[in-house]
Amino acid sequence: MAKGIAAPAHAVDRPGLLRRLDQGLSGPLTLIIAPAGAGKSVLLAQWAASQVKVEFVWLELTAFDDDPVRFSRRLLAGLSEIHPEFGELSELVPLHGAGIGVPLLEALVAQMAELPEVVIVIDDLHQLTNATLISDLGRLVDLMPPQIHLVLSSRVDPPLAWSRYRLHRHLTEIRQDEMAFDHLESSELLERILGWPMRPDAVSALVNRTEGWVAGLQLAAMTLRSHPDADTFVSHFSGGDRLVADYLSEEVLQVQTAERRSFLLQSSVLDEMTADLLSHLTGEPNAQLILEELERESMFLIPLDGHREWFRFHHLFRDLLRYRLRAESPGTEEALLISAASWHLERDQVTPGVEYLLKAREWGQALQVIVSRGSEVFEQGTVKTVVRWIRQVPLAARVTRRDVSLLLGALKVADGDVAEADDILRRVATHPGSTHGERVVAQALLAMMAQWRPNPEVTMQMATTTLDLLATLGDAPVPDVMGLADPQSLETIARVSGGRGSFLAGNIEVARSWLERALITPGSAYSIWKIHILGSLGLLEAWTGHTQRAQALADEALDVARAVGVLNHPSTSDAYLAATLVSLERGEPHQAALSLHEATVRAEANDRSNLRWLTLFALAALKMADGQPDDAIATISSGQHSIGTPPPPVVADRLLALHGRILWETGAPDQALGLLDGVRSRSHSVNIEVARSALAAGNNDLARKTLEELPPPTEQDEPLVRVERLITLACVADSEGHVDDARADFSRAVVLAEQHSLVEVFVRAGQASVTLLADLPGVSTGFREVLQKRMLVAASPVLRTELADPLTDRELEVLSYLPSRYTNSELAERCFVSVNTIKTHMAHIYRKLDVANRNQAIARAREIGLL
């Protein structure tokens, strides 16, 4: 049971406030707002100790926790102490993005449903300035099951709208006036620290002058312990503001021995301390004994863990100690900080090591650590922290460090801030002082922005330029950026970027060549690059109808990601999107919805606009597959507003064709022709929809002419192109009364489609395709039976209105697997998601169907026609 910090021996019981906290267990949220030294942490520690049946998770925040990756991991670590399965959610930690993220929030809530009564204490919430992270905490409060309670302790009100909780009496608040000690509490506190009772008038004087501020009272008592004349001290003690803390702290320091005072001053440079670190820093071999003495003497030492290995000073006391150190020994603080950094870095504790170097203004050494450890950042996703580190270094200290500029540019790319990344990298690429190696790295990173850049031709040119620069690099040195800028990695980056640019431009064969060559480069051995390449190649193959190869490539990419623990990394988005398109083409829209959700989350994490257009197209196609043309149109229309850039050519053609299909299929073929006819030379997809619109309008001549203008089909054509053409030819022949020609073309389409598991292409052809399939001679078995079933469902989609809260597409897909008796692990593997994501979907299904287990869910789903 994690109970957080322990209350000090002199802590005074506060039964009234403890009752308030007990009452807070009836709602989801308790808020404690009071200044430093008001006793917030001590009160919560006392309350936790009084709760025998309640589990506690305690997070005392520091400035480091403003990074969403670090915060999320700390929260999961705390929860895993009371329920180990929370550790499995680490794969859902958003490696990019500003907050906790929807997938992790959903999984947290689902896992919390299995917990007993738990209180999550987040102490020093004011350390968080990330608005999205704070907003996600508010969302967590809204979603938590009733046995989970959140307690937020802060010096300032968090920027969230708490009024709705107040209105519904779901919020317990304790504020500064309630935290202030009254006369009786102050008297007891002073006596516990002094060891003897003070006169009531003296207590009243201190209470009045400290305004019941606990830290002030504690400091006064510690001073009085060694003061020769208590009455004189109290009578001269004055001041209504917090400057009294400086005075009292000076009094505390003056009574320390020279050795103890020196130890305290040197220790003050540390944010968190442990005995080994203190011994390294001060040379004191008995640091552990001194820590124990300081804690016993109430010297403002706060334990940070249950084992009492790590501590920190009270913030005000620490600040005074630092002030005195700087005044008495200029230059010592910097040397101590560098020593502390060395201790942490020797133990591979990069974050505190860099933070201490930056505080010491040791810019060169800090930059060297930042640059050399960058690959860990790239994989773990703590990008914002490293960007902050670089920004803390004055521009004058890094203006000549083009390797740092390259790292900053790379991090900005990874975080989706491509405008600034482009500016930084172009300056390096064009700087007259840049070396050949620096230029090639800058050029490769510029090419890497393929999934953000609106013009794919620019990416293709940059990729070619990178390869040209590499060809003339020779033995010239290459700056070490994230440990990933060696010539082999740069070639891989260039080739995958060229492939992505070519695909987005609609140059399929060129894109395939780029990506296949990328896959055999030595640099592709790095797992992140391999995931990128496999996913992009799988996406291309799915786009063209090579569903078997696409699925194999997507599976391999996700297997690699799972093996190295980066399944939640943005690099997997292409693979999830490839799996989405494969499921769509196979006529499995519910399965497509499951993987599309994963793809979308990852594409949006660092705002890859071109990939977001691809996910938007997939969503619109999914809406049509589910028989929702209005929603499909709305999805298409929302793209420009929500994404903010025009779609890449390959997506623009498909979206145009899909829009035309929606129009003719919903009874507006003339509008479809008006939309498409003038641009039918743009792509095969648009021309096919022109022909189908003409058929729907009764213009067989235009339909036939449109198809005849297409290049003659060859065995080298992509399977989706060939099948679509054959189906459309069959529909035209059928409308003209050429039954034998229609059957021949349609039969060839079925045979070819079976080879590639292409099902939805027949649905997209409309009712004519249904009729042609029904009229084919022979028994309808195997693939033809699959086609007929899918076309039947598409013609009359399942009604889901009977449920007050309908199942989502992802939940319907999971539901469809329940009769198979797959385990949760098997379902997760089949759907390429985590076990906890499956558990989240299962919990939602049970709630919406109002059932308690899998058997009841199956029975209920069959009863209402969902299975």
N, C-alpha and C positions, 0 to 999 in steps of 0.2 A: 504494500500500500504506500504510494508516494505521498508523503505528507509535507513536502517542501521544506522550508527552513524551520529550524527549531526556535521557539520563543526563548529569549534570554532569561537567566535566573531571576532578574529583578523585575520581570514583566508583571504588570498589575492586571488582575482579572477584571473584565468589563462585561458583566452578565447582560446588561441591557443591549449592548451592541451584538453580543453573541446571539441573543434571542432574535434580533433583527436579521442576522445572517441565517439563522435556522428557518425563519419565515420565508426567506428568499428561496428555499428549496421547493416551494410550491410553484415557482415560476422558472423560466429559463435563464434569467439574467439578473445579476447583481452588479451594481456599479459603486465603486468607492473612489471618490475624488477628494484629494487633500494634498497640501504641499509636502515637500521633502521633510522628513523628520516628524511627521504627524503620527507615526505608529501604524501605518496601513499594513505593512508586511507582518509586524508582530501580532496584530489583531487576527489576521488571517491564519497565522501559524497557530495561535491559541485555538481558534475555531476548528482547524483541521485536527488538532490533537483531541478535541472534545467529541469528534464524530467517529464513533466506533464502527458503524455499519456502512459508512460512505467511503468510497475510494476517491483519492485525490490525484490529479495530475497538475504539477506545478511548473510553470514557465516564468522564470525571472528574466526579463528581456534586457538586452544591451543594444547599443546602436548597431551592432553587427546584424541583429535580427530583422532589420528593415529590409533585408534581401528576402524576397518571397521563397526562394529555394531553401535558404537556411532556416527561416521560420517554419516552413512546412515540415522540414525534416526534424526539427526540434519538437514540434507538436506530435509527430508520429512516434518519435522516440519516447516521449512521455507517456503516450497512450499505450505503447507496446509493453511498458512495464507492468500494466495491469491486464493487458490482453495481447499476447504475442502476435496475433494475426494482424494487428495494425502495422507491424513491421513490413508485411507483404505489400502494403500500399505505397511503399517508397518508390515503386516504379511509376506511380501516378503523379509524383511531384513534378510540377510544371517547370521544365528546364529553361523555358523562356516564358515571358509574359510578366505582367505586373502584380498578379495576385496568386491566390491558392489554386484557382482554376476550377471549372465546373466538374470535370471528371473526378478530381480528388475530393471535392466537397460532397458529391453524390456518394462516393465510396465510403467516405467518413461517416456520413449519416446512416448508410446501410449497415456498416459494421457496428456503429453505436447502438443500434437496435438490439444487439445481442449482449450489451453490457448490463451490469447491475447499476445501482445509483452511483453516479460519478460527478464530481465537481472538477471542472477545469479552471484553474486559477492562472490568469495572465497578469503578472505583476509588472509594474513600470511600463504600462501600455504607451505612455507618452514617448517612449523610444521609437515607436512606429510613426513614420511620416508618409509612408506609401499609402495614398488614398484608396487604391484598389484593394490592397491587402486589408485595410481596415473595413472597407465595404464588404469584403468576403467574410469577415468575422460577423458582420451583421446578418449576412445571408445564412451563415452557420447557425446563428441563434434562431432564425426563422424556421430552419429545417430540422433542428435537433429533436430526437424523441424526448418524451416528457421526463424520463429519469436522468437526463443529462442536463447539467447546469453550468453556466459560464459566469465566472466572476472576473471582472475587469478592474484592476487597481491602477490609478493614474494620477499624476499631478494636475493634469488639465483634462477638460471634457474632450473625449474623442469626437471627431467630426462626423457624427452619425445622428440621424433623426431618432431620438429616443422617445419622442412624444407618443408614438403609437403604443409603446409598451406601457407608458404611464397611464394612458387612457384605458387600457385593458387590464391594468393592475398586474402586469406581468414583470414589472421592474421594481427591484429593491434598490434604494439609493442611500448611501451614507456619505455625508459631505463634511467639509472642514469643521463647521461649528459643532457637529456631533463627535468628531474625533478629538476635539480639545479636551484636556483633562480638567475635571472640576477640582474643588478643594480636597475632597476626601481621596480621590484617586491620586492627586499630586502628592498629598501627605504620605500615602502608602509607598509611592514610587521613591520619594526622597529618602524615606526611612530604610527601604530595602537596599538602596545604594550606599547610604551613609553608615548604616548599622546602628543608628540611634535616631529617636524621633525629634523633629524640629518643633519649635513653638508654633502654634496656630497662626500668630500674626506674621511670623517669618514666612510660613508657607503661603499665606495669602498674598504677601508682597511679591514672592516669586511667581505665583500664579498670575497675578495682575500684570506683572512686567513681561512675562513670557506669553501671556494670553492662552495659557494651557498648552503651549507648544511642547510636545513631549521631548524633542531633542534638546530644546533649551533647558527644560527642567533637568534632564539627564546630565547635560554639561555642567549646570550649576551644582548639582550634587557631587559630581566628580571633583570639581574645584574645591567645594567645601570640605571634602575628606581630608585635604592637606592644608586648608587655610587656618591660620592660627586664631582668627577672630571671626566667627561666623556672623555675628551681629553686624560687624563693620562691613563685611562682604555684602550682606543682604541690603544694608542701608545705602551702600554706594552703588549697588547694582541697578542700572537703569538703561532705558532705551527700548522703544516699542517696535523696532524693526529687526530684521534678521541679522543685522550687523553684529548683534549680540553674540552670534555664533563665533565670529572671529575672536572676540574678546575672551569668551569662555574657553575656546580651543587653545588660545595662547596660555591661559591659566593651566590648562591640562598639560600642555607640553612642558611648562616650566618646572613641574614637579617630577619629571622623568629624569632618570640618570642620563648621562651623556651618551652612553652606549645605546640605551633604549631609544633615546631621542633620534640618534643617527639612524638606527634601524627603521624607525617609523618614517623618517623623511625619505630614506632611500626606497622603502617599500611603496611609497605613495605614487611612484611613477606607473605602477602596475594597475590595470583595470581589474584583473583577477589574479589571485596569487595562490601558490601552493608551496609547501616547505622546500622541495627540491629547487624550485625556481628562486625562492628567496635566498637559499644558501648560495646558489650560483651568482646571484645579483650582489649580495652584501658580504659574502664570505663568512657568514655566521653558520657554524656547523649545527647549532641547536635551534634551527628555525622552527621546527615543529613544536618544541617546548615553548618557545616565545609566543607562537600563535595561540597555543592553549592558554597561556597566561593572559594574553591580551583579551581573549574571549571571556575568561573568568572575571577580569577586571572591568568588563563592560566598556572596553576601549573602542566602541563603534566598529567592531569587526562582525561581519555578517557571513555565516556559512552558506555556501552555494550548493551543497549536496548533503545527502544523508550520512555520508561517511566522514564528513568534516575534513575533506582533503583540500577543497578549494574554498577560498574566502574572498571577500572584498571589504574595503572600508566604506563606512557611511559616506555618501557623496559629499556632504558639506565638510566633514572632517578630512576626507581625502583632498579636497580642493585647498583647504587651508595648509595641509602638509606640503602640497606641491608649491604653494605660494611661498612658504618659508624656505623650502629647498632652493628655489630660484633666487630668492633674496640673499641667502647666506652662502650659497655655493654655485655661482654662475657657471654654466657649462656641464655641471655634474648630471643634470637631468638627461641631457642628450646621450651622454656616455652610458648611463644606466639603461636607457631605452634601447640602445644598440645592443647592449649585452642581453637584455630580455629577448630581443628579436632573434639573436643568435641561438639562445636556448630553445625557442620554439621551432626555428627552422631546422635545427639538428634533429628534431623529433617529427619532421614533416608536417608541422602545424603551420601551414602557410598563412592562413588568415590573420592570427594574432601577430605572427612574425612581420608581415608587411605593415600592419597597422602601427606597430611600434617603430618601424623604420620611418614611416611617414611622419609620425609625431616627432621623431628625432630630426626631421628634415634631412635625413640621409638619402637624398633623392637618387643618387646614382645606384646605390646598392638596392634600394627599393625597386627601381625600374628593372634592374637585372633579374631580381626574383620574379617580378611580374611577367617579364617577357619569357623567361625560361620555364615557368610553370603554367603557361597559357593553355596547353592542351588539356590539362585537368579541368580548367574552366570550361573549355569548349564542350567537353563530354558531360560535365556535371551540371552545367547550365547556370552557374553563378556569374553570369555575364555582367549584370548591373553593378555588382560589387567591384569587379576589376575595372570597369569604366570609371567608377567613383575614385578608385585608387589613382588611376592615371590623371584624372582631373585635379586631384589634390596636389600633384606635382606642379610647381609653377611653370608656366609656359617657357620662361627663360631657361629653366633647367632641362627641358626636353625638346627645345626647338631644333637642336641639331641631331636628336636621336630619331632618325627616320625609321629605325626598327620599331620604336615605340609608336610612331605614327601608323606604321603598317599594322601593328597589333590592335591599336585603337580602331582603325578602319575595319579590320576583320571582325572585331567584337561588335561594332556597329552593324555590320552586315548580319551577323548571327542574331542580333536583337531586332532586326527589321528597320533600323533607322538608316535607310539606304541613301537618303539625300545627303546627310552628313558624311556617311561612309564614302560616297562617291567623291565628295569635295576633298576629303582627307587623302584618299588614294590617288586622285588625279594630281594633287600637288606633289606627291612623291614621284609619280610617274614622269612628270614634266620638269622636276627640279633640276637645274643644271649641275648641282652637286651630287645627285643620286648616282650610285654605282649601277653597273649592269645588273647585278643581283637584286638590288632594291627595285629597279624598274620592272624586272620580270615578276617579282612577287606582287608588286602593286597591280600589274596588268592582270595577273591570274585572279587576284581578289576582285578586281573590277568585273572580270568575266563571270565570277561566281554569283553575281547578282541577277542571273537569268530569270529567276522566278519572281523578281520584283520589277525588272526593267520593262517599260511598256513596249519598247521597240526591240524585238528579238534579233533583228539583223545586226544591231550594235553589239549584242552579246556574241554573235557568231564571229564578227570581225575581231573583237577583243580576244576571243579564244584562239583564233588564227595567229594574231599578233603575239600572244603568249608563247605559242609553239615556235614561232620564228625566233623570238628572243632566246628561248631555251636552246635552239639549234646552234646559236652563236655564243652561248654562255661559256663554254670551255671549262677551265678550272677556276673561273672567277667565283669569289665567295658569295654565298647567299645568306642574308640575315636570318637568324633563327627566330621565326615568329611562331609561337605556340608549339615549337618542335615539329611543325608540319609543313615547313616551307622548303624542304629539300627538293632538288630538281625532279625526282621521281613523283613526289606528291603534287608538284606544280603541274606536271604533265597530266596527271589524273584529273586535277581540278579543271584544267583547260579543256580536256576532252569531254568530261561530263557536262561542262557548261556549254560547249559547242553543240553537244547533242540536245540539251534542253532548249537552247535557242532555236535550233533547226526544227525541232518538234513543234515549238510554239508558233513558228513561222509557217508550219504546214508542210515542211520538207521532210516527209516521213523516211524515205530511203536514206537520205543524207544523215538524218538524226540517228537512225539505227546503226549506220556505219560508225559515227562518232562514239556512240555509247558502247558498242561491242568492242571497239578498240580500247576504250577506257577500262573495260572490264578485265583486259589482259595486261594492263600496265602494272609494273611493280608497286606503284603507289596505291593500287586498289586493295592491297593486303590490309591497309588500315581499315578497321571495322566501320567507322563512320562513312568513309568514302565508299566502301563496298555497299553499304545499305543504300546510300544515295544512288549509286549506279544501277543496282539491281531494281530498285523501286522505279526509277525513271524509265528503264528499259521495259519493265513490266507494264508501266502505264502506257507506253507507246504501243506495245503489242495488244493490250486490251482495247485501245482506241481503234485499232485496225481489225479486230476480230480474231486474233490469234489467242483465243482464251486459254488453251491448255498451257502454252508457253508463258503467257502473262501470269497465270495463277502460280506456276512453278517459280517464276522469278519473284513474285510478291511473297510467296511462302518462304523462299530462301532468305530474302531481305529481312523478314520479320523473325526468322529463326536466328539469324546473326545478331539482330538487335536484342532478342531475348537472351542469347548466350552471353552477351557482354553487358547486360543490365541497362540497356538504353531504349527499351521498348517505348518509353514515353518521349523520346527525343524527337524534335521536329524532322529529323532525317527520315523517319518512317512514314511520313505523310504520303509520299508518292506510292509506296507499296500498298498502304491502305486504300488509296484512291484506285490503284490498279485492281485490287480485289473488289472494290465497289463496282467498277465497270464490268468486270467479269461476271459478277452476280447479276447485274442488270441484263447483260446479253444472254445469260442462261435462263432468264425468266424467273429470277429469285429476288424480287424487290425487297422482301423483308430482310434477307441476308445482306443485300446491298445497303440497306439503311443502317445496319449495325456497323459495317466498316466505314461508311460515309461519315458517321458521327466521329469516329476516331480520326479520319483524315482531316475533317474540318477543324477539329480542335487543334491539331498540330499545325495546319496551315495558318490559322488565325493567331497562333501563339507568337509568331514573329512577323505577322502581316504580309505574307508572301502573296501579293496581289494576283499574279498570274495563276498560282495554284488555287487561290480562292475562286477565281473565275471557273476553273475546272471543277471545283467542288460545287459551285453554283449550277453549272450545267448538269452535273450528275444529280443534284437535288431536283431540278426542274424535270429531268427525264424520269426520275423516281416518282414524282407527283403524277406524271402522265401514266406511268406503269401502274399506278394505284387508282387510275381513273379519276384524277382530280385536275382537269384542264385549267380551271380558273386559278387554282393554286400554282400551277406550273407557269402561267402567264405572269402572275404576281411575283413569282420568284425571279423570272427573267427581268422584269421591270425594275426590281429592287437592286439589281447588280450595280448599275452605274452609280447610284446614290451610296450604297453601302461600301463599295470597294474603292471608288474614286478615280479609277483609271480605266481606259478602254480595254475591252477584252483582247487577248492576243488573237492573231488571225485564225489559228486552228480552232479556237473556241467560238469566235465570232461567226464562222461558217456554220458550225453545228447549232448554235443558238438560233441563227436565222432560219435554218432548216426546221428546227423544232417548233419555232413560232409559226411557220407556215403550216406545218402538220396540224398544230392545234386548231388553226383557223379552218382548214378544209374538213377536219374531222368533226368540228362542232357546227358544221353547216354553213361556213362562209368561204367556199372555194374561190370566189372572185376576189375577195380580200386577200386571200393567200397568194393568188397570182399577181395581184397588184404589189404585194410585198416582195415577191420572189422573182418575177419574170425578168425584170430589168437587170438582175445580178446573177442570172443562172450560170454564167461562165465561171463564177468564182470557185465552185467546188462541186465534187460529185454529189455530196449530200444535198446541196441546194437544188441541183438539177433533178434529182430523184423526187424531191417534194414538189417541184414545178410540174413534173409529169403526173404525179398523183393528184395535185390540185386540179390539173386540166381534166383528168378522168372524172373527178368528183363534180366538175362543172359541166360534164358532158362533151368536152372538147377533145375527142379522141385524136384528131389530127395533130393538135399541139402536143399531146402526150407522146405520140409516136415520133414526131419531129424532134422533140427534146431528147428522147433516148437515142435516136439515130445520130445526133450531133455529138454524143459522147464518144470518146476514143473506143475502138473495138476492144472487147475484153480479151485478156491474155491470162495464161496460167500464173504469171508473175503478179497479177493484181492481188491486192489485199482481200482476204476472204469476205470481210464485211461488204466491201465494194461489189464483189462478184455476186454474192447472195442477194443484196438489195437490187441489183440490176436485173437478175433473173426473175425475182418475184415481181418486179414492176413490169417487165416485159410480159410475164404471164398474165398480169392483170389487164394490160392493154389488149393482148390477144383475146382474152376472154370477153372483154367489152365489145370487141369487133366481131365476135362470133366464131373465132378461130379456136375451137375447143381443143383440137389435137395439139396445136402449137402451145396453147396455154398449159395443158397438162405436161407437155414435154419440158418446157422451161421451169415449171413449178417443181416437177420431179427432180430436175437437176439441182434446183435450189435446195430442196430437202436433203438430198444426198450430200451436197457440199456443206450445208449447215450442220448436219450430224457430225461431220468430221471435226468441226470446231465448236460443237455444243452451242450453236447460235439459235436461240429460241425467240427472243424479244423482237428480232428483226421481222418476224412474221406478224407479230401483234401490231407493229408500227405501220404495216401495210393496210390495216383496216379490215372491214368486213369482207372485201373481195378475197382477201387471203384466206379467211375462214371458209368461205364457199369453195375455193379451189382445193383446199386441203380435204374437205369433206367429200369432194367429187373424185379424188384420186382412187384408182382401182386398187383392189387388194385389201387385206385385213389391216386395220390400224393397230399396229403393235410397236413396241420399242420407242424410237425417237418420235415417230408420228403420234403416238399416244401421249408423249410428253407435250408435244406441240398442242394437241387438242385440249388437254387439261388446262394448259396455261392460257390458251385463247378463250376458253370458257370462263375462267376466273376473270380475265381482263374485260370480257363482255359484261359481266355482272359482278363487280367487286363486292367483297364481303362487307355487309353492313355492320358498323360498329357503334351505332347510336344507342344501343340498348344499355350500354354502360354509362353511368353518370360521368366517369372520367375515362375516356377511351384509351386503349393501349396505343402506345406509339409504335411506329414501324419496327424499331429495334426490339421492343418488348414482344411484338407479334412474332418476330423471327425466333427469339429465344423460346417463346411459347410453343412454336411449331416443333421444337426439338424435344419437348418434355416427354411425349410418349415413347421416345427412343430409349429412355433410361440412361442417357449419357450422364456421367458424373459432372459436377461443376468444373473440375479440371479438364475433362474431355470437351465440355462445351466451350471453355475458354480457349483451348487449343484449336478447336474447329473454327471459332469466330475470331481468332487472333486478338484476343483481349485478355486482360488479367482475370484471375479467379474472382477478385473482389468486384470487378465490373459486372461479371455474371451474377454475383450475389446481389448487387444493387438492382439489376433488372428483375431478378426473381422476387426480391422484396416488393418492388413496385407492382409486379404482376399479381402477387398474392393480395396486396392491399386493394387493387382496383377490382379484382374478381371477388373480393370479400371471402377469401379462403385462408386456410392455415397451413396447407402443405401441397406437395406436388400432385398427389392423387386427386385432391379436391379441385385443384386448378385445372387438371385435365378434364375432369367430369363437368365442371362449370363451363369450360371453353367449348366442349362438345354440345352442351345444352343450348348455348346461345349462338352456335354456328361458327365459332372461331377456329375449331379443329374439325 
